[in-house]
């Protein structure tokens, strides 16, 4: 049987290789931006990203809508090695478009410019892991939500951590977090009991590496990102401790008052949920069965 030290060394190596494979850049976050850990890989503003492919060809008989998105947030939207967008939201919106008869072209744009560009009609749709909030609902209209998430602390599922079962057990422990999110840092500080027990990393994925390398007992993140990462690294056994928050919801956004396009998106979303496509995407990106 392998010793705990041997297992940790293996985890360190696996983590390093996984981060390289994922190709994750540095990330930062503004409090209400998305699921709490938004990557902000430097990008050319208003960079058009080709979305049509052999598997998702554009239909010349359909209208085409420009989609504003910061295409650097794995697994929701990010670029493959050829610069093409991929991810859960990219594929979901493409499938919605097929069902509701429209094409989409993603425009890679910094998050802080998305709202202004939507209002100026540069974009027709926003797809950037946007969480629905009362503040945002005053400025834009949202489709029906298609995904929920909660905040969690991710820990290694080891005998040494067996006693860690609730958030109160984390007091006095060191917690890693994406240092670019002031909200996440404040939460980690509250959980750990002091600021000097918070391990700040330059991205969410590097905060996971800090945990694997023994610099922290756990890392704070959002359930869907943790779920995705867990599916990517099944060889590393982990578990999550919920913070007990109410779920937040992610949806697509359109300009305030554009009920026609909002309803078209909702129509397509309904179809892909009924025909099983939505469940297939949940399984692909989050390893979630439709029964859950």
C-alpha positions in Angstrom: 0.0 0.0 0.0 1.3 3.4 -0.9 2.2 5.8 1.9 0.4 9.2 2.2 3.6 10.9 1.1 3.9 8.8 -2.0 0.3 9.5 -2.9 0.8 13.3 -2.4 3.9 13.2 -4.7 1.8 11.5 -7.4 -0.9 14.1 -6.9 1.6 16.9 -7.3 2.8 15.5 -10.6 -0.7 14.8 -11.9 -1.8 18.3 -11.0 1.1 19.9 -12.8 0.5 17.9 -15.9 -3.3 18.6 -15.8 -2.8 22.3 -15.5 -0.5 22.3 -18.5 -3.0 20.3 -20.4 -5.9 22.6 -19.6 -3.9 25.6 -20.7 -5.3 27.8 -18.1 -4.1 31.4 -17.9 -4.2 33.8 -15.0 -7.7 34.7 -13.7 -9.4 37.4 -11.8 -12.9 38.1 -10.7 -15.2 41.0 -9.9 -17.7 40.2 -7.2 -20.9 39.7 -9.3 -19.2 38.7 -12.5 -20.2 35.0 -13.0 -19.8 31.8 -11.2 -17.2 33.2 -8.7 -14.0 32.5 -10.6 -13.8 34.2 -13.9 -10.6 33.9 -16.0 -9.4 37.1 -17.6 -6.8 35.9 -20.1 -5.6 39.0 -22.1 -7.4 39.2 -25.4 -7.9 41.5 -28.3 -11.1 43.5 -27.7 -14.0 42.5 -30.0 -12.1 39.6 -31.5 -14.3 37.6 -33.7 -14.1 33.8 -33.1 -15.2 31.4 -35.8 -17.9 29.1 -34.5 -19.1 27.2 -37.5 -17.4 23.8 -38.1 -18.0 20.5 -39.8 -20.2 19.5 -36.9 -21.8 22.9 -36.4 -22.1 24.4 -39.9 -23.8 27.8 -40.3 -27.2 27.6 -42.1 -27.4 30.3 -44.8 -31.2 30.4 -44.4 -31.0 31.3 -40.7 -30.3 34.8 -39.2 -26.9 35.1 -37.5 -26.5 36.7 -34.1 -23.3 38.1 -32.7 -22.6 36.7 -29.2 -20.5 38.7 -26.7 -18.3 36.5 -24.5 -15.0 36.5 -22.7 -13.9 33.2 -24.3 -11.4 32.3 -21.6 -13.4 30.6 -18.9 -13.1 26.8 -19.0 -15.4 24.9 -19.1 -18.0 27.4 -20.2 -16.3 29.0 -23.1 -12.6 28.9 -24.1 -10.5 28.3 -27.2 -9.1 25.1 -28.6 -5.6 24.8 -30.0 -6.8 26.3 -33.3 -8.4 29.3 -31.6 -12.0 28.0 -32.1 -14.4 28.4 -29.2 -15.5 25.4 -27.3 -17.1 24.7 -24.0 -20.5 24.0 -22.4 -22.2 27.3 -23.2 -20.7 27.4 -26.7 -22.1 24.0 -27.6 -25.4 24.7 -25.8 -26.0 27.9 -27.6 -25.1 26.3 -30.9 -27.6 23.5 -30.3 -30.2 26.1 -29.2 -29.6 27.9 -32.5 -30.1 24.8 -34.5 -33.4 24.1 -32.7 -34.7 27.7 -33.0 -33.2 28.3 -36.4 -30.4 30.9 -35.9 -26.6 30.9 -36.2 -24.2 32.4 -33.7 -20.7 34.0 -34.0 -18.8 34.6 -30.7 -17.0 37.9 -30.2 -14.2 37.6 -27.7 -14.5 40.7 -25.5 -13.4 41.7 -22.0 -16.2 41.3 -19.4 -16.2 44.9 -18.4 -17.2 45.9 -22.0 -20.0 43.3 -22.5 -22.9 45.2 -21.0 -22.1 48.4 -23.0 -21.7 46.5 -26.2 -25.0 44.7 -25.7 -26.8 48.0 -25.1 -25.2 49.5 -28.2 -26.4 46.5 -30.2 -22.9 45.4 -31.1 -24.0 42.0 -29.7 -27.4 40.5 -29.7 -26.6 37.8 -27.0 -24.3 37.6 -24.0 -23.0 34.1 -23.2 -20.3 34.4 -20.6 -21.3 32.4 -17.5 -23.6 35.2 -16.4 -25.3 34.7 -13.1 -28.8 36.1 -12.9 -29.1 38.9 -10.3 -31.7 41.6 -9.5 -29.1 44.2 -10.5 -28.5 42.6 -13.9 -32.2 42.1 -14.5 -32.6 45.9 -14.4 -30.2 46.3 -17.3 -30.8 43.3 -19.5 -33.3 40.5 -20.1 -32.4 36.9 -19.4 -33.3 33.6 -20.9 -34.6 30.8 -18.7 -31.7 29.7 -16.5 -30.0 26.5 -17.7 -27.5 25.8 -14.9 -27.1 26.3 -11.2 -24.1 26.4 -8.9 -23.2 26.9 -5.2 -19.9 27.7 -3.5 -17.9 24.9 -2.0 -14.5 24.1 -0.4 -12.8 21.3 -2.3 -10.5 19.0 -0.2 -8.6 15.8 -0.8 -10.5 12.7 0.2 -7.9 11.2 2.4 -7.9 9.6 5.8 -6.1 12.7 7.2 -9.1 14.8 6.1 -11.8 12.4 7.3 -12.7 14.7 10.3 -13.4 17.7 8.0 -17.1 17.4 7.4 -18.6 20.9 7.8 -17.5 24.5 7.3 -16.9 24.9 11.1 -14.2 22.2 10.8 -12.3 24.5 8.4 -11.7 27.2 11.1 -8.0 27.4 11.8 -7.1 25.6 8.6 -5.3 27.1 5.6 -7.6 27.7 2.5 -6.4 28.4 -1.0 -8.4 30.8 -3.2 -8.3 32.8 -6.4 -6.7 36.0 -5.2 -8.3 38.0 -8.0 -11.7 37.6 -6.4 -12.2 40.0 -3.4 -15.4 38.2 -2.5 -13.8 34.8 -2.5 -10.8 36.1 -0.5 -13.2 37.5 2.1 -15.1 34.3 2.3 -11.9 32.2 2.7 -10.8 34.5 5.4 -14.1 34.1 7.3 -13.9 30.3 6.9 -10.2 30.0 8.0 -10.6 32.5 10.8 -7.9 34.9 9.9 -6.3 36.6 6.8 -2.9 34.9 7.3 -4.5 31.5 6.8 -5.6 32.4 3.2 -3.4 31.1 0.4 -3.9 33.5 -2.5 -3.2 32.2 -6.0 -3.2 33.9 -9.4 -6.1 31.8 -10.7 -8.6 29.3 -9.5 -6.7 26.4 -11.0 -3.5 27.5 -9.3 -5.4 27.5 -6.0 -6.2 23.9 -6.7 -2.5 23.2 -7.3 -1.7 24.9 -4.0 -4.0 22.5 -2.2 -2.6 19.5 -4.0 0.9 20.6 -3.1 0.1 20.8 0.6 0.0 24.6 0.9 -3.6 24.5 2.0 -6.1 22.1 3.3 -8.7 23.0 0.7 -9.6 25.4 -2.1 -12.7 27.6 -2.4 -14.6 27.6 -5.6 -17.9 27.1 -7.4 -19.5 23.7 -7.6 -19.7 23.5 -11.4 -16.0 24.3 -11.9 -15.0 21.8 -9.2 -17.3 19.2 -10.8 -15.6 19.8 -14.2 -12.2 19.5 -12.7 -13.1 16.4 -10.8 -14.2 14.8 -14.0 -10.9 15.8 -15.7 -8.8 14.2 -12.9 -10.7 11.1 -11.7 -7.4 9.6 -10.5 -7.3 12.3 -7.7 -10.0 11.5 -5.1 -11.6 14.6 -3.7 -14.8 15.7 -2.0 -16.6 19.0 -1.4 -17.8 20.8 1.7 -20.8 23.0 0.9 -21.0 26.5 2.3 -24.7 26.2 2.6 -25.5 29.0 0.2 -28.7 29.2 -1.9 -28.0 28.2 -5.5 -27.3 30.8 -8.1 -28.4 30.5 -11.7 -26.7 31.0 -15.1 -28.5 32.2 -18.2 -28.0 33.9 -21.6 -28.8 37.6 -21.8 -30.2 39.9 -24.5 -30.8 43.6 -24.7 -33.5 44.9 -22.3 -36.8 44.7 -24.2 -35.7 42.3 -26.9 -38.4 39.7 -25.9 -38.5 38.3 -29.5 -34.9 37.0 -29.3 -35.2 36.0 -25.6 -38.3 33.9 -26.5 -36.4 32.3 -29.4 -33.6 31.3 -27.1 -36.1 29.9 -24.6 -37.9 28.0 -27.4 -34.6 26.4 -28.5 -33.6 25.6 -24.9 -36.9 23.8 -24.4 -36.3 21.7 -27.5 -32.8 20.6 -26.6 -33.9 19.7 -23.1 -36.8 17.6 -24.5 -34.7 15.8 -27.1 -31.9 14.8 -24.8 -29.2 17.2 -26.1 -29.0 19.2 -22.9 -28.5 16.0 -20.9 -25.7 14.9 -23.2 -23.9 18.2 -22.7 -24.2 18.0 -18.9 -22.7 14.5 -19.1 -19.9 15.6 -21.4 -18.8 18.7 -19.5 -19.7 18.0 -15.9 -20.1 14.2 -15.9 -23.6 14.8 -14.5 -26.3 12.3 -15.2 -29.7 13.6 -16.2 -31.3 12.0 -13.1 -29.2 14.2 -10.8 
